[in-house]
Structures are given as C-alpha cells and as structure tokens.
Amino acid sequence: MFDIIEQAHLAELHFKSDPTSGLKSIIAIHNTKLGPALGGCRCIEYDSDLDAINDVIRLAKGMSYKSALARVPQGGGKAVILKPKGTFNRQSLYNAFGRFVNELGGRYITAIDSGTTLEDLDEVGRVTPHVSGNHSDGLDPSPNTALGVLAGMKAAALQRYGNSKLKGLTVAIQGIGNVGFHLASLLHEEGAKLLVADLDEQKVRQAQNVFHAEPMAPDQFCSAHCHILAPCGLGGVINEDSIQQFNCDIIAGSANNQLATIEMGQRLHDLGILYAPDYVINAGGLIQVSLGMHRASNAEISNKTWGISETLYDIFSRSCVENLPPSTVADMMAEEILYETHGGA
C-alpha cells in the first residue's frame, strides 16, 4: 500500500466506513501546493477494494496535473464511493459522505463525477461547505468545457496547418452529450463541417437538424476521414485496435483518459497524428468551477479558458523541439509546476 502511495507522490489517502448508511468511501489528496484539492466523487461498483484505491489515486493525480496546467489555485483530489449492492438510501449515503468530506477541514472540495448527481451533491452540501457544482451554485460546466476544447482545437490547427481558423475543416465528434452538443454548436459557428456519432439516435438527429451535421455509426468514428477527431464520450478510445484505423491529422476532444495506455501517446506521435492531451484541453469545466468559487467574473473565466490555447501551443512547440509526444510533454510541464517550482508533495 505504501509503495502505491509513494509511487504516485500522493499526499493523503483517507478511508471511511459507515455501517449505518452503507458508505464505503476513499478520498485521495494528491497535491495541495497550489491550493485545496478539488475533484469529483465517483460512485460506481468496483471488482475489489484495490481497484477502487488505484482508481482514486490515478484520478487525483490527474486532477493535480489538470489544475497545474490550467493555472488555477487548486490542488488535485478525488473521491470514490464503492456503490452498495442492492437497494440503498442515497440521501443517507451522501449525507455520510458529506460528513466524511467535512472531517478533512477543506483540504478536499468535492464535485460531480460518474454515478453522482446534482441531488446527491445537494445532500452533501447540507453537512459541509466543501462542495462545488450542486444546485446552489447554479453552474453547468459543460459550455465552458466545450469552449476550452474549441480553444485547444485552434491551437492544434495552428500547429498542424499554420492557421488557427477551423472554417472548412471536417471535425468528427463522438458523443453528443452536454459537452459534445455545445462543442458542435461552437464549431458550426466557426464554419466547420461536422460528422457526429452517438448511441442515442435522437441526439444525432438533433445535431443533423440544428448544425447540418452528417451522421455516422458509432463504430465508424475511429476510421472517419476528417481533419480533427474529437472524442467527447467515454475514455480509452485511443487503443491498440483503434489506432490502426485513424484517418485524421489531429485528435482533440473532451473525453477523459483517452489514451488506453501511456504507450499510445508515443504511437500517435510516431504516426504523425497531433494529440491534444485530454486533461489540458478539457480543463474548461475545472476553470469555471475553480474561478467561480473565487467569485471571478464571466469575462475572467472566459479569458482563462481561452488560455488553454496558449498552453497547448507551448506543449506542441516543445514536443517538436524535443521530439516527444505531447502527452509526455504535458506531464513534464505539470510536474515542473508541482514539484520543481513549489517543492515535493
């Protein structure tokens, strides 16, 4: 266990079991050098306790890196709730989780993630102020996440084509959910040609009607002939099978954990496909939540989000100079901010 903690440079790992509510939860605080750790609460079933531990540590580390490169005053943290089997009382479960969060005294701020709803966060907010993204906030981070992806696409287009304009480029979007739909709207305004795929046919039809998008089957996404491939659904889309199908110049989307393995970053680099590291390009939601907690204006949030373009262009430039994958360069730059500038975790 301590080997896992040390290898991840983890600052804190907390466990809570509450038999009354059925809560079994883990909170990982990876780094707080830049500010209190911020990260969502994931409530899903795990095959084992060790799987849950590894997941929460990996996610917390990712939030540290995301916060560092987004230049927001937050550290990285994450929580997981091992979803109880059978029926359970959600209010009781999340009330107990809120008390768990409160015990950490503000070192960790929780938010929404897979399996957790706004209503769940409302219950958390009854017992702790250290929560963001519940109904009382009135914040929907999806539009700002999409704006950050658009900014990142412009940086990638500038790097690849020498021009940041997206007009006339073909962009294939996988996942027309909250972020994907907003992204499609922004790209339509830019004059891009859209290809869209989603398991929900109604969402595809809506994109057709509103944005004149061309539909494609979900299993055609990876092989779509396009300038930019935008994964905006589940993670792991860049894997051993899909990488042999890619027919694009750029991969830039909002999905988390797009690389199935670290090695996929090098493979993309070798193939000449420009990859925008996911935790950099999808940081718009984090920026809105973090700056919103500090009462920043909408203009300040927007300006900070457009800064994703500059960060990615720096990553791409360094990638060319050092002949390293952008994913590797992003990790290096985040670690320089977290450790070299501010000391170790």
C-alpha positions, -999 to +999 in steps of 0.1 A: +000+000+000+027+025+009+046+017-023+015+027-043+012+059-023+049+068-028+050+060-065+021+083-071+036+111-049+003+111-030-001+135-001-030+119+018-053+088+015-084+086+037-109+057+042-144+058+057-168+030+065-202+039+079-223+007+085-255+027+091-256+042+057-236+016+039-209+041+030-175+028+020-155+056+006-119+067-002-106+102-006-072+108-022-055+141-020-026+141-044-011+176-041-021+208-024+008+230-033-014+253-055-045+252-032-071+230-017-076+197-036-106+198-060-121+167-076-153+149-082-169+120-063-173+088-084-199+063-072-196+030-091-192-007-085-156-020-082-144-056-085-122-051-055-111-026-029-077-024-045-093-014-078-110+014-060-078+025-044-059+025-077-087+044-094-090+072-069-052+077-068-050+078-105-078+103-108-065+125-080-031+127-097-048+136-130-066+164-112-033+178-099-019+178-134-050+194-148-051+221-122-014+229-127-016+234-164-049+252-162-031+277-138-059+276-113-054+279-075-064+242-068-047+210-059-057+176-071-080+153-053-107+127-059-133+106-040-148+072-048-178+056-032-180+019-035-215+016-047-235-006-023-251-037-038-288-039-039-311-012-027-298+017-005-308+051+007-290+077-014-297+106+009-282+087+038-252+076+018-243+110+006-251+126+039-225+103+054-201+111+026-206+148+032-196+143+068-165+124+056-155+154+034-161+178+062-138+159+085-109+170+062-114+206+070-115+220+035-083+203+022-106+185-003-135+200-022-159+175-038-178+179-070-198+158-095-185+127-113-197+094-126-226+080-106-231+111-086-260+136-093-267+172-085-293+160-060-266+139-043-243+170-040-272+189-026-273+163+002-235+166+007-240+204+009-263+200+039-234+189+061-203+205+045-195+238+027-167+220+009-187+211-022-190+226-057-214+221-085-246+215-066-278+233-073-270+262-051-240+270-074-262+272-105-231+262-125-232+240-156-195+235-166-204+219-200-204+251-221-171+262-207-156+228-212-167+230-248-151+265-251-118+251-239-119+223-264-126+248-292-096+269-280-074+238-280-086+228-315-075+262-327-040+257-312-038+223-328-049+237-362-023+264-359+004+239-352-006+215-379-018+238-407-002+272-398-036+287-393-060+286-363-091+290-384-115+260-383-137+271-412-138+244-438-122+217-416-140+184-411-145+176-374-158+142-362-174+142-328-180+111-308-207+117-281-233+145-285-239+148-248-237+181-228-202+190-238-204+174-273-235+193-282-221+227-270-189+219-289-209+211-321-226+245-318-193+264-314-178+245-344-209+252-365-205+289-358-168+286-369-179+271-402-165+236-396-181+206-413-194+182-387-196+144-385-214+131-354-217+097-337-237+088-306-255+057-293-285+079-288-300+084-323-322+112-311-291+133-302-277+126-337-309+137-354-309+169-333-273+176-344-284+170-380-313+194-378-295+222-358-260+220-372-265+202-406-241+176-392-235+143-411-244+112-391-222+082-388-225+049-369-206+048-336-183+020-350-173+043-379-160+071-356-124+059-353-120+054-391-137+087-400-119+106-427-115+141-411-091+168-401-099+166-364-112+136-344-130+148-312-137+120-286-163+135-263-177+103-247-161+075-228-124+072-223-099+047-237-108+055-273-072+055-283-062+019-280-044-009-298-074-016-321-085+019-329-050+034-335-048+013-367-080+029-380-073+066-375-076+087-406-072+121-392-045+148-386-055+158-351-072+142-320-087+168-297-118+161-276-133+165-241-133+128-231-112+119-200-084+092-202-084+090-240-052+070-241-058+034-231-021+031-222+007+056-219+024+040-249-005+052-271+008+087-269+041+076-284+023+056-311+003+087-321+035+108-323+052+082-345+022+082-368+023+119-371-011+124-355-012+155-333-028+147-300-041+174-276-036+158-241-071+153-226-066+168-192-052+200-208-079+206-235-109+196-213-100+219-183-126+245-191-150+230-166-124+230-139-115+266-147-152+276-143-156+258-110-124+270-095-126+306-105-164+306-097-155+296-062-132+326-061-160+349-074-143+356-107-163+374-134-176+357-165-150+376-186-122+364-163-134+328-166-136+331-204-102+347-207-086+319-186-104+293-207-090+307-239-056+304-223-059+267-229-049+275-265-016+291-254-008+262-231-014+236-258+006+256-283+035+256-258+031+219-254+031+213-292+061+235-297+081+218-270+070+184-284+085+194-318+118+207-303+123+177-280+107+151-304+085+138-276+048+131-276+026+160-264+012+137-237+047+132-223+055+169-226+022+178-208+031+155-179+066+170-177+053+206-176+028+197-149+054+181-128+077+211-132+050+233-118+040+209-090+075+198-079+103+220-092+087+254-085+069+245-053+088+216-039+077+180-035+043+167-024 
